[in-house]
Amino acid sequence: MLTKKAKYGLKAMVYLAGFEPGRTALVTDIATANQIPKKFLDAILGELRNAGFVHSKKGKGGGYTLARSPQDIRVGAVVRVLDGPLAPIQCASRTVYRRCDDCENEARCAVRLLMLEARDAIANVLDNCTLAQMRALGEDHPASALVF
């Protein structure tokens, strides 16, 4: 399940994707527009900055801007930074794999095999969607149907 942290991070990134390159947005404005607690958003944007997804600028004209074009940012990468691996269980993870203590035969474990499929399906969707495409989803639907 996507945490609020990742959900809010994606909302902020989609919001920033709507700005011209180099134009900054204040944390307060991002938080207000997306109904995100400002203090929580500060921490999230800090993580996204450390991961190289956003730049921050202090002083007059300061705020946050995307570090790369929205076409170059994959949704899956953002989710992994904020939430960690996409796999529902560790034995299905590609990055933090750990064998289950109670599993006698991992190759025949029905739970693991299904969770591998679930992980691959989620990764396929998120890794093949850019921030620009995600933003376009909201623009292609009536305002009442989909809000970021």
C-alpha angles and dihedrals in degrees: 000000000000111000123227087250092061092040092053091044091054091047090052092047092049089049091052090047087066092064127087112258111280096015111124132217126206118240089236091056093047091048094047095046092051101033093242123149105254096223091051090047091052089058093045093050089049090058091046090050092050089050091052099248098114138025124216127209126194129212131022110001089015130141136095132318133171113270091215138022114286087240089062098050117086117209091222091059092053092048092049092052093052103032105020125229121010095224115108091219132026097243088061095049123108095198105036101024116171125171115240115249093223097049117106098179114021093183090061100035106126093201093053093044092053092045089052088056091047091049092049092048093050092046091048092056098041097040092049095050122082126204088251091055091047091051090049090056089064092045093051093057130065113268092249093054102053128016129179 
